[in-house]
Amino acid sequence: MLYRSPAKKSPILSRIPLPTTHENIYTVPNILTFSRLIAAPLVGYFLVYDYHATALALFAYAGITDLVDGYIARRYNLQTVVGTIIDPMADKLLMTIGVACLAVNGSIPVWLAVIILGRDVGLALSAIYYRWISLPPPKTMARYWDFSLPSAEVKPTGISKVNTALQLLLVGSAMALPVLPATYIDAWNLNEAMTAFQYLVAATTVWSGLSYVFSKDAVKILSKEEVQKRIARAAGKKAP
């Protein structure tokens, strides 16, 4: 009986990268989300030049599309991994620009803007790190910015969802306050109410930032099988 040694893998084949799975990112929910990314700098522009009514209208558009794209994604099974990344990214870009511009024109205190933006910077650095370590090889900058290559999923914590809603309400209120007649502001003590609301938002911002640090489920690195299942589900196919 002849003995056959185990077949060795060809060195050429070992250097050939495995095919990488892509997902369709051109869905209606993602397009709506991208439109919010475009609207964010426009909101900042109108705030800096004191067009508060126009900025408020664009801000309202961003809020409505944020609700609509989530509904469409769930209703018609158009949820994508890239959507879990760019959706909070659009929210954060809108918040960052809005908070910074409102602090510049004195609509909100600088200390509150520092707390809000400081938390966002910390989360952004964490997202950059997790995206890089979860990216399948070869790790290149082109592949890093290719959001059709899902590698990690971010799940907002409960307090983070509440904090996001409160921050959006704060920014919207700060935009609307200069538009309201002074008689209404004085009659309803809106300035005092805004001050109290600012302290509430500061507290929830710190709390939500800590929740990401101590939560084990906030960031999940996807395995190859999970990526294939999610993309197959988004395409309406049965996962292997």
Contacts in CASP RR format, 6 or more apart in sequence:
PFRMAT RR
TARGET T0000
AUTHOR 0000-0000-0000
METHOD contacts of the structure
MODEL  1
MLYRSPAKKSPILSRIPLPTTHENIYTVPNILTFSRLIAAPLVGYFLVYD
YHATALALFAYAGITDLVDGYIARRYNLQTVVGTIIDPMADKLLMTIGVA
CLAVNGSIPVWLAVIILGRDVGLALSAIYYRWISLPPPKTMARYWDFSLP
SAEVKPTGISKVNTALQLLLVGSAMALPVLPATYIDAWNLNEAMTAFQYL
VAATTVWSGLSYVFSKDAVKILSKEEVQKRIARAAGKKAP
17 137 0 8 1.000
17 138 0 8 1.000
20 136 0 8 1.000
20 149 0 8 1.000
21 149 0 8 1.000
21 224 0 8 1.000
21 227 0 8 1.000
21 228 0 8 1.000
21 231 0 8 1.000
22 148 0 8 1.000
22 149 0 8 1.000
22 231 0 8 1.000
23 80 0 8 1.000
23 81 0 8 1.000
23 82 0 8 1.000
23 148 0 8 1.000
23 150 0 8 1.000
23 230 0 8 1.000
23 231 0 8 1.000
23 234 0 8 1.000
23 235 0 8 1.000
24 80 0 8 1.000
24 148 0 8 1.000
24 234 0 8 1.000
24 235 0 8 1.000
25 80 0 8 1.000
25 82 0 8 1.000
25 83 0 8 1.000
25 147 0 8 1.000
25 148 0 8 1.000
27 73 0 8 1.000
27 78 0 8 1.000
27 80 0 8 1.000
28 69 0 8 1.000
28 72 0 8 1.000
28 78 0 8 1.000
29 69 0 8 1.000
29 70 0 8 1.000
29 72 0 8 1.000
29 73 0 8 1.000
29 78 0 8 1.000
29 79 0 8 1.000
29 80 0 8 1.000
29 83 0 8 1.000
30 69 0 8 1.000
30 80 0 8 1.000
30 82 0 8 1.000
30 83 0 8 1.000
30 86 0 8 1.000
32 65 0 8 1.000
32 68 0 8 1.000
32 69 0 8 1.000
32 72 0 8 1.000
33 65 0 8 1.000
33 69 0 8 1.000
33 83 0 8 1.000
33 86 0 8 1.000
33 87 0 8 1.000
33 90 0 8 1.000
34 86 0 8 1.000
34 90 0 8 1.000
35 65 0 8 1.000
36 62 0 8 1.000
36 63 0 8 1.000
36 65 0 8 1.000
36 66 0 8 1.000
36 90 0 8 1.000
36 91 0 8 1.000
36 93 0 8 1.000
36 94 0 8 1.000
37 86 0 8 1.000
37 89 0 8 1.000
37 90 0 8 1.000
37 93 0 8 1.000
39 58 0 8 1.000
39 61 0 8 1.000
39 62 0 8 1.000
39 94 0 8 1.000
40 62 0 8 1.000
40 90 0 8 1.000
40 93 0 8 1.000
40 94 0 8 1.000
40 96 0 8 1.000
40 97 0 8 1.000
40 98 0 8 1.000
41 97 0 8 1.000
42 58 0 8 1.000
43 55 0 8 1.000
43 58 0 8 1.000
43 59 0 8 1.000
43 62 0 8 1.000
43 94 0 8 1.000
43 97 0 8 1.000
43 98 0 8 1.000
43 101 0 8 1.000
44 55 0 8 1.000
44 97 0 8 1.000
44 98 0 8 1.000
44 101 0 8 1.000
46 52 0 8 1.000
46 54 0 8 1.000
46 55 0 8 1.000
46 58 0 8 1.000
47 55 0 8 1.000
47 98 0 8 1.000
47 101 0 8 1.000
47 102 0 8 1.000
47 105 0 8 1.000
47 175 0 8 1.000
48 101 0 8 1.000
48 104 0 8 1.000
48 105 0 8 1.000
50 105 0 8 1.000
50 178 0 8 1.000
52 175 0 8 1.000
52 176 0 8 1.000
52 178 0 8 1.000
52 179 0 8 1.000
53 179 0 8 1.000
55 175 0 8 1.000
56 172 0 8 1.000
56 175 0 8 1.000
56 176 0 8 1.000
56 179 0 8 1.000
59 94 0 8 1.000
59 171 0 8 1.000
59 172 0 8 1.000
59 175 0 8 1.000
62 90 0 8 1.000
62 94 0 8 1.000
63 168 0 8 1.000
66 87 0 8 1.000
66 90 0 8 1.000
66 91 0 8 1.000
69 87 0 8 1.000
70 87 0 8 1.000
72 78 0 8 1.000
73 79 0 8 1.000
73 80 0 8 1.000
73 83 0 8 1.000
77 233 0 8 1.000
77 234 0 8 1.000
77 236 0 8 1.000
78 234 0 8 1.000
79 234 0 8 1.000
80 150 0 8 1.000
80 230 0 8 1.000
80 234 0 8 1.000
81 150 0 8 1.000
81 153 0 8 1.000
81 222 0 8 1.000
81 227 0 8 1.000
81 230 0 8 1.000
81 231 0 8 1.000
82 147 0 8 1.000
82 148 0 8 1.000
82 150 0 8 1.000
84 153 0 8 1.000
84 154 0 8 1.000
84 155 0 8 1.000
85 127 0 8 1.000
85 147 0 8 1.000
85 154 0 8 1.000
86 147 0 8 1.000
88 154 0 8 1.000
88 156 0 8 1.000
91 164 0 8 1.000
91 168 0 8 1.000
92 120 0 8 1.000
92 123 0 8 1.000
92 124 0 8 1.000
95 116 0 8 1.000
95 120 0 8 1.000
95 164 0 8 1.000
95 167 0 8 1.000
95 168 0 8 1.000
95 171 0 8 1.000
96 117 0 8 1.000
96 120 0 8 1.000
98 171 0 8 1.000
99 108 0 8 1.000
99 112 0 8 1.000
99 113 0 8 1.000
99 116 0 8 1.000
99 117 0 8 1.000
99 167 0 8 1.000
99 171 0 8 1.000
100 113 0 8 1.000
100 117 0 8 1.000
102 108 0 8 1.000
102 113 0 8 1.000
102 171 0 8 1.000
102 174 0 8 1.000
102 175 0 8 1.000
103 109 0 8 1.000
103 110 0 8 1.000
103 112 0 8 1.000
103 113 0 8 1.000
107 174 0 8 1.000
107 175 0 8 1.000
107 177 0 8 1.000
107 178 0 8 1.000
108 170 0 8 1.000
108 174 0 8 1.000
108 198 0 8 1.000
109 198 0 8 1.000
112 198 0 8 1.000
112 201 0 8 1.000
112 202 0 8 1.000
115 202 0 8 1.000
115 205 0 8 1.000
115 206 0 8 1.000
116 167 0 8 1.000
116 201 0 8 1.000
116 205 0 8 1.000
119 205 0 8 1.000
119 206 0 8 1.000
119 208 0 8 1.000
119 209 0 8 1.000
123 209 0 8 1.000
123 212 0 8 1.000
126 212 0 8 1.000
126 219 0 8 1.000
127 154 0 8 1.000
130 152 0 8 1.000
130 219 0 8 1.000
130 221 0 8 1.000
131 144 0 8 1.000
131 151 0 8 1.000
131 152 0 8 1.000
132 139 0 8 1.000
132 144 0 8 1.000
133 221 0 8 1.000
134 151 0 8 1.000
134 152 0 8 1.000
134 221 0 8 1.000
134 222 0 8 1.000
135 143 0 8 1.000
135 144 0 8 1.000
135 149 0 8 1.000
135 151 0 8 1.000
136 149 0 8 1.000
136 151 0 8 1.000
136 224 0 8 1.000
143 149 0 8 1.000
150 222 0 8 1.000
150 227 0 8 1.000
150 230 0 8 1.000
150 231 0 8 1.000
151 221 0 8 1.000
151 222 0 8 1.000
151 227 0 8 1.000
152 219 0 8 1.000
152 220 0 8 1.000
152 221 0 8 1.000
152 222 0 8 1.000
153 219 0 8 1.000
153 220 0 8 1.000
153 222 0 8 1.000
154 218 0 8 1.000
154 219 0 8 1.000
154 220 0 8 1.000
155 217 0 8 1.000
155 218 0 8 1.000
155 219 0 8 1.000
155 220 0 8 1.000
156 164 0 8 1.000
156 218 0 8 1.000
157 208 0 8 1.000
157 211 0 8 1.000
157 212 0 8 1.000
157 215 0 8 1.000
157 218 0 8 1.000
158 211 0 8 1.000
159 204 0 8 1.000
159 207 0 8 1.000
159 208 0 8 1.000
159 211 0 8 1.000
160 208 0 8 1.000
160 209 0 8 1.000
160 211 0 8 1.000
160 212 0 8 1.000
162 204 0 8 1.000
162 208 0 8 1.000
163 201 0 8 1.000
163 204 0 8 1.000
163 205 0 8 1.000
163 207 0 8 1.000
163 208 0 8 1.000
164 208 0 8 1.000
166 200 0 8 1.000
166 201 0 8 1.000
166 204 0 8 1.000
167 201 0 8 1.000
167 205 0 8 1.000
169 197 0 8 1.000
170 197 0 8 1.000
170 198 0 8 1.000
170 201 0 8 1.000
173 194 0 8 1.000
173 197 0 8 1.000
174 194 0 8 1.000
177 185 0 8 1.000
177 190 0 8 1.000
177 194 0 8 1.000
180 190 0 8 1.000
184 190 0 8 1.000
185 191 0 8 1.000
211 218 0 8 1.000
212 218 0 8 1.000
222 230 0 8 1.000
228 239 0 8 1.000
228 240 0 8 1.000
229 239 0 8 1.000
232 238 0 8 1.000
232 239 0 8 1.000
232 240 0 8 1.000
233 239 0 8 1.000
END
